[in-house]
Amino acid sequence: MATRDIEGRIVHVTGKPWVSGPVSARLKKVFGTAGDTHPSDTTETVTNDTGDFTLTVAVPASGSAEYEFTLPGGEKVTASLEQGDGSPIAFETLLAGG
């Protein structure tokens, strides 16, 4: 199973880190890779003392997976994620479309 780490930092409008803020990613459409089926599912984490977080999600060997991310303030954003070279991707890069 291919996975990809998403790394980011969440801060309040004041610029202060959002500490212990929940961040989640929900796979929106089922996909299969190498004999595994990945149904719609959610993974969650919380931000650390500096507002940083890492989420590890499944990605298809080709094409992309669409995830809905929920941020600490309750905002929801949708982004597509490819396997790429397998290296971590910055959340802000996903928000910018790639």
C-alpha positions in Angstrom: 0.0 0.0 0.0 1.3 3.4 -1.0 1.1 6.2 1.6 1.9 9.9 1.6 2.6 12.1 4.6 1.0 15.5 4.7 2.8 18.0 6.9 1.5 21.4 8.0 1.3 24.1 10.6 -2.0 25.6 11.9 -2.0 29.0 13.5 -4.7 31.3 14.9 -5.4 34.6 13.1 -3.1 36.2 15.7 -0.2 34.1 14.4 0.0 32.0 17.6 0.2 28.2 17.1 -3.0 26.3 17.3 -2.0 23.8 20.0 -3.8 20.5 20.3 -6.1 21.3 17.4 -7.8 18.3 15.7 -6.9 17.8 12.0 -8.5 15.0 10.0 -8.5 13.6 6.5 -11.5 11.7 5.1 -11.1 9.7 1.9 -14.1 10.7 -0.3 -14.0 7.8 -2.9 -13.0 4.2 -2.7 -9.9 3.1 -4.6 -7.9 -0.1 -4.9 -4.1 -0.7 -5.0 -2.0 -3.9 -5.0 -5.0 -6.1 -4.0 -6.1 -3.7 -1.2 -9.4 -1.8 -1.2 -9.5 1.6 0.5 -13.1 2.6 1.3 -14.1 6.0 2.6 -12.4 6.3 5.9 -11.0 9.0 8.2 -7.6 9.5 9.9 -7.0 12.1 12.6 -4.2 13.8 14.5 -3.7 16.8 16.7 -1.3 19.7 16.3 1.6 19.9 18.6 2.9 22.8 20.8 4.1 24.7 17.7 0.9 24.0 15.6 2.6 21.4 13.5 0.9 18.2 12.4 1.5 15.1 10.2 -1.1 12.9 8.6 -0.3 9.7 6.8 -2.9 8.7 4.1 -3.2 6.0 1.5 -2.7 7.0 -2.1 -3.3 5.1 -5.4 -0.3 3.8 -7.4 -1.6 5.9 -10.3 -4.1 8.8 -10.4 -5.1 10.6 -7.3 -7.2 10.2 -4.2 -9.6 13.0 -3.1 -9.6 13.8 0.6 -11.7 16.2 2.7 -9.7 17.8 5.4 -11.2 19.2 8.6 -9.2 21.9 10.4 -9.3 22.8 14.1 -11.8 25.7 13.5 -14.2 23.3 11.7 -13.4 24.4 8.2 -13.5 21.7 5.5 -11.3 21.8 2.4 -11.1 19.2 -0.3 -7.8 18.4 -2.1 -6.5 15.6 -4.5 -3.4 13.8 -3.6 -1.1 11.7 -5.9 1.6 9.2 -4.9 4.2 11.4 -6.5 7.7 10.5 -5.4 6.4 9.4 -2.0 8.0 12.3 -0.2 6.0 14.3 2.4 3.9 17.1 0.9 3.1 20.4 2.6 -0.5 21.0 3.4 -0.3 24.5 2.0 0.9 23.0 -1.3 -2.2 20.8 -1.4 -4.4 23.9 -0.7 -2.7 25.6 -3.6 -3.6 22.7 -5.9 -0.6 20.6 -6.1 
